[in-house]
Amino acid sequence: MTNSRWIALAVVVVAVMLSLIRFTTGTPSVDLLMRAGVLTLIFLPIKGALLTFLGAARPYLSALGGSCSSQLAGIGFPLVSLGVPWPALAASFVLSAAVEWPALVAIGAAGVKKSMGLAVYVNFFTHLLLAGTFLYWPDMFSSEHSLARQPLLGGVIILVRSWFLSYLFSWFPVRPLPISGGDEVMMKRVNRRQFLKTSTAAAGMFAVSPEFTSGRSWLFFQQDAGQRCYRPGDQVDAGVSFLDRNRQLVTLADQVDEYSKVLCLVIFGGAYARKPADVRGRLWCVDSSDDLAIQRTLYFNYVNEGVTFVPVATPPVYSGANYGYPEDVFLVEGEDSPRYQSAVTELVEKTEALKEDGTIPYDPIFYDPRFRLLDNASEHAHVPSYGPVYPWQGRFKWHQDHQRYGTPTIWLLDSERRVLTEPFWGNIYEAVPVQINYTVREVMAALDRALAAARLRQ
């Protein structure tokens, strides 16, 4: 290897090592690693075809090495926080081109100057294809409604890029290209193997689309096809319901009154029937118990400011026996069953007692004994005795929340039940290290913004 190739290899290794160190010392995400691997495989045939067209040596090996380098160099520096899609996409283009340039030099695809051009051209092509994809499916990469869907423009970009790929591998000759390292020229003509490589790339792009999977893209969300959580801007179904302390059915819409500017829906773990030896606090969900400090601050600062709190206590439906309830009683027993009624009564009475002694700040408290709000069907299949399964069921469980229960979770809605922001979820106080996804200041800031917007609308 020449000195330039050794230097380029050292640059790539340093960039990748810095990224991996930052990745492992932060909050490692298996999803991010999976996404890096899948994107590498998806773009391998496309980048390999482009490098072949441009006359690079070892085109597919160069494409593999370049993609692996840029993906590994990027996992430690997530770009989504810059804003989706354009700021993050532009930053991704610059980062990918910068890292793949020395990677191509190290592999020997071309000289230093030509490798820079190759890296820029290939990444411009692939990022333009991603831009078209985002325009066509704006929620593929972001849970925010930050981009209006423009299927015509996105479709045109995708078709033009796809046409160019087809042109590369058409059955007609393409212009002669010099072979790296010599003055010979050759005519490029497609064969079936090359066509299959390109088709595989196109299939990969469609395989991660919501339209193809009948659900959110698993590549970016890892969300079950049938699970569609509420998103900012969505209006929560009018039929969303739970029980009051008298076990009477009430709806979320019933809680809106003339003074309600903002609804704060808090879903948390209620009281246990019997305290396990290894559980601290007075709720079966330790995270809900530890989160009460945040919730108490929110309640006493905003309850008289136009915020209507709707606290909903849930039982440990998937592990009831660990907390003194009959196993599966909340999910299997019919509502007329004495065992079910006894369990619900115990949940309500013990949780109400915590309200009376000041442990839980809310008044009134509501109950979701069937765990419909955060329903996790992958944990327990619905049986006929469970009762009706509503369209809104499970839609309060955020798509990135892969916890078994997902308590506590806080949703902010306006007076017409429209979701104002992403929910506050994922504070896991027993994790090592402790995982804090939201703080009281962040929730208070969101409430202040919501109240200010509500006043402007009046």
DOTI-761092 format. One record per residue (C-alpha): x, y, z. Coordinates in nm, 2 decimals. Layout:
REM residues N
SITE | X | Y | Z
...
***
This chain:
REM residues 458
SITE | 0.00 | 0.00 | 0.00
SITE | 0.11 | 0.35 | -0.07
SITE | 0.16 | 0.62 | 0.20
SITE | -0.17 | 0.79 | 0.10
SITE | -0.36 | 0.47 | 0.14
SITE | -0.21 | 0.41 | 0.49
SITE | -0.29 | 0.76 | 0.59
SITE | -0.65 | 0.73 | 0.46
SITE | -0.69 | 0.40 | 0.65
SITE | -0.57 | 0.56 | 0.97
SITE | -0.82 | 0.85 | 0.93
SITE | -1.11 | 0.61 | 0.88
SITE | -1.01 | 0.39 | 1.18
SITE | -0.98 | 0.70 | 1.41
SITE | -1.32 | 0.83 | 1.29
SITE | -1.49 | 0.49 | 1.35
SITE | -1.32 | 0.44 | 1.69
SITE | -1.42 | 0.78 | 1.81
SITE | -1.78 | 0.72 | 1.71
SITE | -1.79 | 0.37 | 1.87
SITE | -1.64 | 0.51 | 2.19
SITE | -1.90 | 0.78 | 2.20
SITE | -2.17 | 0.53 | 2.12
SITE | -2.08 | 0.27 | 2.39
SITE | -2.02 | 0.53 | 2.66
SITE | -2.36 | 0.69 | 2.59
SITE | -2.69 | 0.50 | 2.58
SITE | -2.62 | 0.22 | 2.33
SITE | -2.91 | 0.14 | 2.10
SITE | -2.93 | -0.19 | 1.93
SITE | -3.19 | -0.03 | 1.69
SITE | -2.92 | 0.21 | 1.57
SITE | -2.68 | -0.07 | 1.50
SITE | -2.95 | -0.27 | 1.31
SITE | -3.03 | 0.04 | 1.11
SITE | -2.67 | 0.09 | 1.02
SITE | -2.64 | -0.27 | 0.90
SITE | -2.96 | -0.26 | 0.70
SITE | -2.88 | 0.07 | 0.53
SITE | -2.54 | -0.07 | 0.44
SITE | -2.70 | -0.37 | 0.27
SITE | -2.97 | -0.16 | 0.10
SITE | -2.72 | 0.08 | -0.05
SITE | -2.45 | -0.17 | -0.13
SITE | -2.58 | -0.26 | -0.48
SITE | -2.67 | 0.10 | -0.56
SITE | -2.33 | 0.24 | -0.46
SITE | -2.15 | -0.05 | -0.63
SITE | -2.33 | 0.01 | -0.95
SITE | -2.25 | 0.38 | -0.94
SITE | -1.88 | 0.31 | -0.87
SITE | -1.87 | 0.06 | -1.16
SITE | -2.02 | 0.32 | -1.39
SITE | -1.76 | 0.58 | -1.27
SITE | -1.47 | 0.34 | -1.34
SITE | -1.37 | 0.28 | -0.98
SITE | -1.15 | -0.03 | -0.91
SITE | -1.31 | -0.29 | -0.68
SITE | -1.65 | -0.12 | -0.70
SITE | -1.85 | -0.34 | -0.48
SITE | -1.58 | -0.39 | -0.22
SITE | -1.53 | -0.01 | -0.23
SITE | -1.91 | 0.04 | -0.18
SITE | -1.91 | -0.21 | 0.11
SITE | -1.61 | -0.05 | 0.28
SITE | -1.73 | 0.30 | 0.23
SITE | -2.08 | 0.24 | 0.35
SITE | -1.96 | 0.04 | 0.66
SITE | -1.72 | 0.32 | 0.74
SITE | -1.98 | 0.60 | 0.71
SITE | -2.25 | 0.41 | 0.90
SITE | -2.01 | 0.32 | 1.19
SITE | -1.87 | 0.67 | 1.20
SITE | -2.23 | 0.80 | 1.23
SITE | -2.38 | 0.59 | 1.50
SITE | -2.20 | 0.78 | 1.77
SITE | -2.32 | 1.11 | 1.64
SITE | -2.70 | 1.08 | 1.57
SITE | -2.81 | 1.36 | 1.33
SITE | -3.18 | 1.33 | 1.38
SITE | -3.17 | 1.60 | 1.65
SITE | -3.06 | 1.85 | 1.40
SITE | -3.41 | 1.84 | 1.24
SITE | -3.58 | 1.61 | 1.00
SITE | -3.55 | 1.57 | 0.72
SITE | -3.34 | 1.85 | 0.56
SITE | -3.08 | 1.95 | 0.82
SITE | -3.02 | 1.59 | 0.92
SITE | -3.01 | 1.48 | 0.56
SITE | -2.77 | 1.75 | 0.46
SITE | -2.54 | 1.67 | 0.76
SITE | -2.56 | 1.31 | 0.68
SITE | -2.45 | 1.38 | 0.32
SITE | -2.15 | 1.58 | 0.44
SITE | -2.05 | 1.33 | 0.70
SITE | -2.09 | 1.03 | 0.47
SITE | -1.89 | 1.19 | 0.19
SITE | -1.62 | 1.30 | 0.43
SITE | -1.58 | 0.95 | 0.58
SITE | -1.61 | 0.75 | 0.26
SITE | -1.35 | 0.96 | 0.08
SITE | -1.06 | 0.82 | 0.28
SITE | -1.22 | 0.48 | 0.29
SITE | -1.22 | 0.47 | -0.10
SITE | -0.86 | 0.58 | -0.10
SITE | -0.76 | 0.31 | 0.15
SITE | -0.94 | 0.04 | -0.05
SITE | -0.78 | 0.15 | -0.37
SITE | -1.09 | 0.25 | -0.56
SITE | -0.90 | 0.54 | -0.71
SITE | -0.65 | 0.81 | -0.63
SITE | -0.70 | 1.08 | -0.36
SITE | -0.86 | 1.34 | -0.59
SITE | -1.08 | 1.11 | -0.78
SITE | -1.19 | 0.93 | -0.47
SITE | -1.32 | 1.26 | -0.33
SITE | -1.53 | 1.30 | -0.64
SITE | -1.66 | 0.94 | -0.62
SITE | -1.76 | 0.98 | -0.26
SITE | -1.94 | 1.31 | -0.32
SITE | -2.12 | 1.18 | -0.64
SITE | -2.23 | 0.85 | -0.48
SITE | -2.36 | 1.01 | -0.16
SITE | -2.53 | 1.29 | -0.35
SITE | -2.72 | 1.02 | -0.55
SITE | -2.82 | 0.81 | -0.25
SITE | -2.92 | 1.11 | -0.04
SITE | -3.13 | 1.26 | -0.32
SITE | -3.30 | 0.92 | -0.34
SITE | -3.36 | 0.94 | 0.04
SITE | -3.49 | 1.30 | 0.00
SITE | -3.75 | 1.17 | -0.25
SITE | -3.84 | 0.89 | -0.02
SITE | -3.90 | 1.14 | 0.27
SITE | -4.11 | 1.36 | 0.05
SITE | -4.32 | 1.06 | -0.05
SITE | -4.34 | 0.92 | 0.30
SITE | -4.27 | 1.21 | 0.54
SITE | -4.32 | 1.01 | 0.86
SITE | -4.06 | 0.74 | 0.76
SITE | -3.78 | 0.90 | 0.96
SITE | -3.96 | 1.13 | 1.20
SITE | -4.25 | 1.10 | 1.44
SITE | -4.31 | 1.48 | 1.41
SITE | -4.54 | 1.63 | 1.15
SITE | -4.24 | 1.84 | 1.03
SITE | -4.29 | 1.79 | 0.66
SITE | -4.60 | 1.79 | 0.45
SITE | -4.64 | 1.49 | 0.22
SITE | -4.55 | 1.58 | -0.14
SITE | -4.61 | 1.25 | -0.33
SITE | -4.58 | 1.41 | -0.67
SITE | -4.24 | 1.57 | -0.61
SITE | -4.11 | 1.27 | -0.41
SITE | -4.24 | 1.03 | -0.68
SITE | -4.06 | 1.22 | -0.95
SITE | -3.73 | 1.22 | -0.77
SITE | -3.76 | 0.85 | -0.70
SITE | -3.86 | 0.77 | -1.06
SITE | -3.57 | 0.98 | -1.20
SITE | -3.32 | 0.82 | -0.98
SITE | -3.46 | 0.47 | -1.05
SITE | -3.46 | 0.55 | -1.43
SITE | -3.09 | 0.64 | -1.40
SITE | -3.02 | 0.31 | -1.23
SITE | -3.20 | 0.13 | -1.50
SITE | -3.00 | 0.32 | -1.76
SITE | -2.68 | 0.21 | -1.60
SITE | -2.79 | -0.15 | -1.64
SITE | -3.00 | -0.12 | -1.96
SITE | -2.95 | -0.37 | -2.24
SITE | -2.80 | -0.10 | -2.45
SITE | -2.43 | 0.00 | -2.45
SITE | -2.32 | 0.28 | -2.22
SITE | -2.04 | 0.51 | -2.30
SITE | -1.69 | 0.36 | -2.28
SITE | -1.53 | 0.40 | -1.94
SITE | -1.16 | 0.38 | -1.86
SITE | -1.05 | 0.09 | -1.64
SITE | -0.86 | 0.21 | -1.34
SITE | -0.48 | 0.16 | -1.38
SITE | -0.48 | 0.14 | -1.76
SITE | -0.57 | 0.31 | -2.08
SITE | -0.80 | 0.04 | -2.20
SITE | -1.17 | 0.10 | -2.24
SITE | -1.46 | -0.14 | -2.23
SITE | -1.83 | -0.13 | -2.32
SITE | -2.07 | -0.17 | -2.03
SITE | -2.37 | -0.39 | -2.09
SITE | -2.61 | -0.51 | -1.84
SITE | -2.64 | -0.88 | -1.75
SITE | -2.90 | -1.05 | -1.54
SITE | -2.68 | -1.05 | -1.23
SITE | -2.64 | -0.68 | -1.24
SITE | -3.01 | -0.63 | -1.30
SITE | -3.09 | -0.84 | -1.00
SITE | -2.85 | -0.64 | -0.78
SITE | -3.03 | -0.32 | -0.88
SITE | -3.37 | -0.48 | -0.83
SITE | -3.27 | -0.59 | -0.48
SITE | -3.18 | -0.24 | -0.39
SITE | -3.52 | -0.11 | -0.51
SITE | -3.70 | -0.38 | -0.33
SITE | -3.51 | -0.29 | -0.01
SITE | -3.62 | 0.07 | -0.03
SITE | -3.99 | -0.04 | -0.07
SITE | -3.96 | -0.30 | 0.20
SITE | -3.90 | -0.03 | 0.46
SITE | -4.19 | 0.18 | 0.35
SITE | -4.51 | 0.21 | 0.55
SITE | -4.73 | 0.13 | 0.24
SITE | -4.54 | -0.20 | 0.18
SITE | -4.55 | -0.32 | 0.54
SITE | -4.90 | -0.18 | 0.62
SITE | -4.75 | 0.00 | 0.92
SITE | -4.47 | 0.23 | 1.02
SITE | -4.13 | 0.15 | 0.89
SITE | -3.96 | -0.10 | 1.11
SITE | -3.62 | 0.03 | 0.99
SITE | -3.67 | 0.36 | 1.17
SITE | -3.94 | 0.29 | 1.42
SITE | -3.94 | -0.09 | 1.49
SITE | -4.31 | -0.05 | 1.54
SITE | -4.55 | -0.33 | 1.50
SITE | -4.76 | -0.30 | 1.18
SITE | -5.08 | -0.30 | 1.38
SITE | -4.96 | -0.06 | 1.65
SITE | -5.03 | 0.30 | 1.55
SITE | -4.98 | 0.54 | 1.84
SITE | -5.12 | 0.89 | 1.85
SITE | -4.89 | 1.15 | 1.70
SITE | -4.87 | 1.53 | 1.75
SITE | -5.17 | 1.68 | 1.57
SITE | -5.38 | 1.37 | 1.59
SITE | -5.72 | 1.40 | 1.76
SITE | -5.78 | 1.14 | 2.03
SITE | -6.09 | 0.93 | 1.97
SITE | -6.39 | 1.06 | 2.16
SITE | -6.46 | 0.70 | 2.28
SITE | -6.14 | 0.67 | 2.49
SITE | -6.27 | 0.55 | 2.82
SITE | -6.18 | 0.43 | 3.17
SITE | -6.35 | 0.38 | 3.51
SITE | -6.40 | 0.63 | 3.79
SITE | -6.37 | 0.54 | 4.16
SITE | -6.72 | 0.40 | 4.16
SITE | -6.63 | 0.17 | 3.86
SITE | -6.86 | 0.37 | 3.63
SITE | -6.74 | 0.41 | 3.27
SITE | -6.64 | 0.77 | 3.18
SITE | -6.47 | 0.90 | 2.87
SITE | -6.17 | 1.13 | 2.83
SITE | -6.40 | 1.38 | 2.65
SITE | -6.61 | 1.39 | 2.97
SITE | -6.32 | 1.55 | 3.15
SITE | -6.32 | 1.86 | 2.94
SITE | -6.50 | 2.15 | 3.10
SITE | -6.52 | 2.53 | 3.03
SITE | -6.20 | 2.59 | 3.22
SITE | -6.00 | 2.33 | 3.04
SITE | -5.73 | 2.48 | 2.83
SITE | -5.50 | 2.17 | 2.83
SITE | -5.56 | 1.81 | 2.92
SITE | -5.27 | 1.63 | 3.10
SITE | -5.33 | 1.26 | 3.07
SITE | -5.11 | 1.07 | 3.32
SITE | -5.10 | 0.69 | 3.29
SITE | -4.93 | 0.53 | 3.59
SITE | -4.91 | 0.21 | 3.79
SITE | -5.16 | 0.19 | 4.07
SITE | -5.14 | 0.03 | 4.42
SITE | -5.03 | -0.33 | 4.47
SITE | -5.24 | -0.57 | 4.66
SITE | -4.94 | -0.71 | 4.84
SITE | -4.60 | -0.55 | 4.85
SITE | -4.31 | -0.76 | 4.72
SITE | -4.00 | -0.78 | 4.93
SITE | -3.78 | -0.62 | 4.66
SITE | -4.01 | -0.33 | 4.56
SITE | -3.98 | 0.02 | 4.72
SITE | -4.25 | 0.27 | 4.72
SITE | -4.63 | 0.22 | 4.75
SITE | -4.71 | 0.15 | 4.38
SITE | -4.66 | -0.17 | 4.20
SITE | -4.47 | 0.02 | 3.93
SITE | -4.15 | 0.15 | 4.09
SITE | -4.09 | 0.40 | 3.81
SITE | -4.44 | 0.55 | 3.86
SITE | -4.36 | 0.57 | 4.23
SITE | -4.03 | 0.75 | 4.18
SITE | -4.19 | 0.98 | 3.92
SITE | -4.45 | 1.11 | 4.17
SITE | -4.21 | 1.39 | 4.26
SITE | -4.24 | 1.52 | 3.90
SITE | -4.61 | 1.47 | 3.89
SITE | -4.67 | 1.63 | 4.23
SITE | -4.48 | 1.94 | 4.11
SITE | -4.68 | 1.96 | 3.79
SITE | -5.02 | 1.91 | 3.96
SITE | -4.98 | 2.18 | 4.23
SITE | -4.83 | 2.43 | 3.98
SITE | -5.09 | 2.39 | 3.71
SITE | -5.41 | 2.25 | 3.85
SITE | -5.55 | 2.61 | 3.89
SITE | -5.40 | 2.74 | 3.57
SITE | -5.63 | 2.58 | 3.32
SITE | -5.47 | 2.24 | 3.31
SITE | -5.71 | 1.95 | 3.36
SITE | -5.53 | 1.65 | 3.50
SITE | -5.66 | 1.31 | 3.40
SITE | -5.47 | 1.05 | 3.61
SITE | -5.54 | 0.69 | 3.51
SITE | -5.41 | 0.41 | 3.74
SITE | -5.34 | 0.07 | 3.59
SITE | -5.29 | -0.27 | 3.75
SITE | -5.00 | -0.51 | 3.68
SITE | -5.19 | -0.70 | 3.42
SITE | -4.90 | -0.91 | 3.29
SITE | -4.76 | -1.01 | 3.63
SITE | -5.04 | -0.98 | 3.88
SITE | -4.93 | -1.26 | 4.11
SITE | -4.61 | -1.08 | 4.18
SITE | -4.81 | -0.80 | 4.35
SITE | -5.08 | -0.99 | 4.52
SITE | -5.34 | -1.00 | 4.25
SITE | -5.46 | -1.33 | 4.09
SITE | -5.26 | -1.40 | 3.78
SITE | -5.42 | -1.28 | 3.45
SITE | -5.73 | -1.18 | 3.64
SITE | -5.75 | -0.84 | 3.46
SITE | -5.71 | -0.99 | 3.11
SITE | -5.88 | -1.33 | 3.12
SITE | -6.17 | -1.31 | 3.36
SITE | -6.50 | -1.17 | 3.24
SITE | -6.62 | -0.84 | 3.39
SITE | -6.90 | -1.02 | 3.57
SITE | -6.66 | -1.26 | 3.73
SITE | -6.64 | -1.23 | 4.11
SITE | -6.26 | -1.27 | 4.09
SITE | -6.23 | -0.98 | 3.85
SITE | -6.47 | -0.76 | 4.04
SITE | -6.28 | -0.83 | 4.36
SITE | -5.94 | -0.75 | 4.20
SITE | -6.07 | -0.42 | 4.06
SITE | -6.22 | -0.32 | 4.39
SITE | -5.89 | -0.39 | 4.57
SITE | -5.70 | -0.19 | 4.31
SITE | -5.94 | 0.11 | 4.35
SITE | -5.96 | 0.10 | 4.73
SITE | -5.58 | 0.07 | 4.78
SITE | -5.51 | 0.34 | 4.52
SITE | -5.77 | 0.57 | 4.67
SITE | -5.61 | 0.52 | 5.01
SITE | -5.28 | 0.65 | 4.87
SITE | -5.47 | 0.96 | 4.74
SITE | -5.62 | 1.02 | 5.09
SITE | -5.28 | 1.00 | 5.27
SITE | -5.11 | 1.24 | 5.01
SITE | -4.89 | 0.98 | 4.84
SITE | -5.08 | 1.04 | 4.51
SITE | -5.15 | 1.41 | 4.45
SITE | -5.44 | 1.38 | 4.21
SITE | -5.81 | 1.41 | 4.28
SITE | -6.00 | 1.24 | 4.12
SITE | -5.82 | 0.93 | 4.00
SITE | -5.94 | 0.71 | 3.72
SITE | -5.87 | 0.34 | 3.65
SITE | -5.79 | 0.13 | 3.35
SITE | -5.82 | -0.23 | 3.48
SITE | -5.82 | -0.38 | 3.13
SITE | -5.50 | -0.19 | 3.04
SITE | -5.65 | -0.06 | 2.72
SITE | -5.47 | 0.27 | 2.70
SITE | -5.12 | 0.12 | 2.69
SITE | -5.24 | -0.22 | 2.55
SITE | -4.94 | -0.44 | 2.45
SITE | -5.10 | -0.72 | 2.25
SITE | -4.76 | -0.88 | 2.20
SITE | -4.75 | -0.96 | 2.57
SITE | -5.09 | -1.12 | 2.60
SITE | -5.34 | -1.22 | 2.33
SITE | -5.70 | -1.09 | 2.38
SITE | -5.95 | -1.37 | 2.47
SITE | -6.33 | -1.35 | 2.42
SITE | -6.39 | -1.29 | 2.79
SITE | -6.17 | -0.98 | 2.78
SITE | -6.44 | -0.79 | 2.61
SITE | -6.43 | -0.55 | 2.32
SITE | -6.10 | -0.43 | 2.17
SITE | -6.14 | -0.07 | 2.06
SITE | -5.97 | 0.11 | 1.77
SITE | -5.80 | 0.35 | 2.01
SITE | -5.66 | 0.07 | 2.23
SITE | -5.29 | 0.08 | 2.27
SITE | -5.25 | 0.41 | 2.09
SITE | -5.12 | 0.58 | 2.40
SITE | -4.81 | 0.36 | 2.40
SITE | -4.54 | 0.55 | 2.21
SITE | -4.39 | 0.37 | 1.92
SITE | -4.04 | 0.39 | 2.05
SITE | -4.14 | 0.25 | 2.39
SITE | -4.05 | -0.12 | 2.40
SITE | -4.11 | -0.16 | 2.77
SITE | -4.35 | -0.43 | 2.88
SITE | -4.59 | -0.18 | 3.05
SITE | -4.47 | 0.17 | 2.96
SITE | -4.58 | 0.34 | 3.29
SITE | -4.56 | 0.62 | 3.36
SITE | -4.65 | 0.81 | 3.04
SITE | -4.77 | 1.17 | 3.02
SITE | -4.97 | 1.31 | 2.73
SITE | -5.06 | 1.67 | 2.67
SITE | -5.38 | 1.74 | 2.47
SITE | -5.57 | 2.06 | 2.39
SITE | -5.94 | 2.11 | 2.48
SITE | -6.04 | 1.94 | 2.16
SITE | -5.83 | 1.63 | 2.24
SITE | -5.56 | 1.70 | 1.99
SITE | -5.21 | 1.58 | 2.08
SITE | -4.99 | 1.88 | 2.14
SITE | -4.65 | 1.71 | 2.16
SITE | -4.48 | 1.38 | 2.18
SITE | -4.55 | 1.21 | 2.51
SITE | -4.32 | 1.21 | 2.81
SITE | -4.22 | 0.85 | 2.87
SITE | -3.93 | 0.63 | 2.95
SITE | -3.80 | 0.75 | 3.29
SITE | -3.66 | 0.42 | 3.42
SITE | -3.52 | 0.49 | 3.77
SITE | -3.40 | 0.14 | 3.84
SITE | -3.19 | 0.12 | 3.52
SITE | -2.81 | 0.12 | 3.56
SITE | -2.73 | 0.40 | 3.48
SITE | -3.07 | 0.57 | 3.55
SITE | -3.25 | 0.65 | 3.23
SITE | -3.42 | 0.99 | 3.23
SITE | -3.60 | 1.08 | 2.92
SITE | -3.78 | 1.38 | 3.06
SITE | -3.75 | 1.62 | 3.35
SITE | -4.00 | 1.83 | 3.54
SITE | -3.86 | 2.14 | 3.37
SITE | -3.92 | 2.00 | 3.02
SITE | -4.28 | 1.91 | 3.10
SITE | -4.34 | 2.25 | 3.26
SITE | -4.20 | 2.42 | 2.95
SITE | -4.44 | 2.22 | 2.73
SITE | -4.73 | 2.31 | 2.95
SITE | -4.64 | 2.67 | 2.94
SITE | -4.63 | 2.66 | 2.56
SITE | -4.96 | 2.48 | 2.54
SITE | -5.13 | 2.73 | 2.78
SITE | -4.98 | 3.03 | 2.59
SITE | -5.12 | 2.88 | 2.26
SITE | -5.46 | 2.82 | 2.42
SITE | -5.48 | 3.18 | 2.53
SITE | -5.40 | 3.31 | 2.18
SITE | -5.68 | 3.10 | 2.04
SITE | -5.93 | 3.25 | 2.28
***
